[in-house]
Amino acid sequence: MEAVQLRVQALDSLLRSHAGGLALQSFDERGVVRVRFTGMCVGCELRPVTAARVVAPALRALAGVTAVEFAGGRVSEHAQAALEASAGCADLQAILRAVRRREEDA
């Protein structure tokens, strides 16, 4: 749970640089993380992209996390899969490096 909280805080820190944010709602025994966007992310048209290409992969990279759910607006599983597939491996690695730097600074 601590690793999930730290990762959400790091992602929140990155999103706050754009006046948005991320909050942890729950992490259950099945490994399902539920988060919600805050701030300007709530009404942002790019929220599905951020969810699929930044937040979900960064959280799923943690041991024990089996799924990531988002409270609020829904993106179809098909759209989410398409967005995730369009993200290059190099993009994800760069994102994870940035998130890990934020975790180290926390």
C-alpha positions in Angstrom: 0.0 0.0 0.0 2.8 2.4 0.8 4.4 2.0 -2.7 1.0 2.7 -4.3 0.5 5.8 -2.1 4.0 7.0 -3.0 3.4 6.4 -6.7 0.1 8.3 -6.6 1.7 11.2 -4.8 4.5 11.3 -7.4 1.9 11.3 -10.2 -0.1 14.0 -8.4 3.0 16.1 -8.2 3.6 15.8 -12.0 -0.1 16.6 -12.8 0.0 19.6 -10.4 2.5 21.2 -12.7 -0.4 21.5 -15.1 -2.9 22.6 -12.4 -4.3 19.1 -12.2 -4.0 16.3 -9.7 -4.6 12.7 -8.8 -6.0 11.2 -5.6 -5.9 7.6 -4.3 -9.4 6.3 -3.5 -8.6 2.7 -2.7 -6.3 -0.2 -3.1 -7.9 -3.6 -2.4 -6.7 -7.1 -1.6 -7.1 -8.1 -5.3 -4.5 -5.5 -6.3 -7.0 -3.1 -7.8 -6.1 0.6 -7.5 -8.8 3.1 -7.8 -7.9 6.8 -8.3 -9.6 10.0 -9.3 -8.4 13.0 -11.1 -8.6 16.4 -9.4 -8.1 20.0 -10.3 -8.0 20.9 -14.0 -7.7 17.2 -15.0 -11.4 16.8 -14.1 -12.6 18.7 -17.2 -9.6 18.1 -19.4 -10.2 16.6 -22.8 -6.8 14.8 -22.6 -7.8 13.0 -19.3 -8.3 9.7 -21.1 -4.8 10.0 -22.7 -3.2 10.8 -19.3 -5.1 7.9 -17.7 -4.1 5.4 -20.3 -0.6 6.5 -21.2 0.7 7.9 -17.9 -1.3 7.0 -14.8 -2.3 3.4 -15.5 1.1 2.1 -16.8 2.9 3.8 -13.9 0.7 2.2 -11.3 0.6 -1.2 -13.0 4.4 -1.2 -13.0 4.2 -1.7 -9.2 4.4 -5.2 -7.8 1.0 -6.3 -6.6 -1.1 -4.0 -8.7 -3.3 -6.0 -11.0 -5.6 -3.3 -12.4 -6.2 0.5 -12.3 -9.7 2.0 -12.2 -10.6 5.7 -12.6 -13.5 7.3 -10.7 -15.6 9.8 -12.6 -15.6 9.9 -16.4 -15.4 6.6 -18.1 -13.3 5.6 -21.1 -14.3 2.4 -22.9 -12.0 -0.6 -22.6 -11.4 -0.5 -26.3 -10.4 3.1 -26.3 -8.2 2.6 -23.3 -6.4 -0.3 -25.0 -5.9 1.7 -28.2 -4.4 4.6 -26.2 -2.1 2.3 -24.3 -1.0 0.5 -27.5 -0.2 3.8 -29.1 2.3 4.7 -26.4 5.8 3.7 -27.3 7.9 1.8 -24.8 10.4 4.7 -24.7 7.6 7.0 -23.7 6.6 4.8 -20.8 10.2 4.4 -19.7 10.6 8.2 -19.7 7.4 8.6 -17.7 8.5 6.0 -15.2 11.9 7.8 -14.8 10.1 11.1 -14.1 7.7 9.5 -11.6 10.6 7.7 -9.8 12.5 11.0 -9.5 9.4 12.5 -7.8 9.2 9.5 -5.5 12.8 10.0 -4.5 12.2 13.7 -3.8 9.2 12.9 -1.6 
